[in-house]
Amino acid sequence: MISMKLNLFAIIGSLCLLLLILELIRRRYLKERYSLLWIITGALFLTISVRLDILDGISRFLGFSVPSNALFFFGVLFLILIVLGLSVVTSHLAEKNRILTQEVVLLKKRVEDLEERPQRLPESRIQAFKE
């Protein structure tokens, strides 16, 4: 079983993680889109730290001989899902960046064409100058 010092360290670590997440949300470093996932993760860490029997039950149900192996497995699974989600977001942003770059190039070309074309006054202004 886990010693009392280690259990207390896990609880304090989970609370620090939750406070860090809330501070990142408050300072707008972490977008609302991802904040819910991180708050749920911090809450799960805190719950497992306080109630070790939950981790033991999940470990026995899934067939892990040591509860820390189950925790490690879920941690790796969580990281894989985070990386997959960030890859999707990065791919979407890369496509938007490509489209934006093409639009900027077209606008730049249009401005250059307008600057090279000789300035012609409208017919009504030409008539005004003649008079």
N, C-alpha and C positions, 0 to 999 in steps of 0.2 A: 504494500500500500504506500501511498505518497506521504512523505513526512509533512508535519504541520508547517515548517518553514517554507517548503517548496509550494505548498498549497497557498500560503499567504503571499508568496512572491507571484504566483499565477493570478491571484485576485487583484493585487496591486498593478501588475502588468496589464491586465484586461481593463481596469479602470483608467489607467494612463492612455491606453489605446483609444478608448471611447472619448476621453477628454481631448486627445489630439485630433480625432476625427471631427468632433464638434468645433474645435478651434479652426481647423482648415475650412470647414463649411462657413463659419462666421466671417472669416477673412476672404471668402470667395476664391480660395485656391482649389477647392474641391467642388465641382459642379453638382447641382441637385440630382443630375442624372445618375451619378455614381454614388452619391452620399448614402442613399438608402441601403445599397448593398454593403457598404462598409459599416454602417450602423448595425445592421443585422449581424454581420460577422463579429463585431466587437461585443454585441450582446450575447451571441452564442459562446464566445470565449469566456465571458464573465459567468454565464450559466454553467458551463462545464467546469469552470474553476471552483464555483461554489458547491455544485452538486456533482461530485465525482462518480456517483452511482449511475448517472446518465451515460457517461463515457464507458463505464464498465459494461452496462447493459447493451449499448450499441456494439461494443467490441465483441462481446460474446455472441450477439445475434449475427454479426457478419463473419465470425470465425477467426478473429484476431486473437492470438494468444496473449499479447501484451497490449493494454489500452493505449500506450503511447504510439504503437504502430498504427492504430486506427486514426489517432490524431494526426500523425504524420501523413498518412494516406489522404485524409480529407484536406489537409493543408496543401499538398501537392495538387490535388484535384481543383481546389479553389484557385490556385495560381494559374493552372492551365486555363480555367474558364476566364480569368481576368485577362490573360495574354490573348486569348481568342477574341474577347470583346474589344480589346484595344486594337487588335489587328483589323477588325471590321471597321472600326472608327477611322483608323489610319488609311485604309483603302478608300473609304468614302471621301476623306479629306484630300487625298491625292488626286482623285477624279475631279473634285471641285476646283482644286488648284490648277489642274490642266486646262479646264474650261475657262477659268478666270484669266490665265495666261494668254490663251488664244484670243479672248475678247480684248485684252489690253493691247495685244499686237495689232489687231484690226483697228482699234481706235487710234493708235499711234500712226498707223499708215494713213488713216483718213485725215488726221490733223496735218501730217506732212503734205498730203495732196492738196489740202486747202491752203496751206502756206505757200506752196509753189505756184499755184494758179494766180495769174495776174488779177489784181483787184479791179473789178469792173463795177462801175456805178450803175445803179438802176436807171432806166430810161427817163423816169420822171426827174431825177436829180440832174441828169445831163441837160434836159430842157431848161431847168432852173438856172444852170450856169450860163447857158447861151443867152438868156434874156437879160 
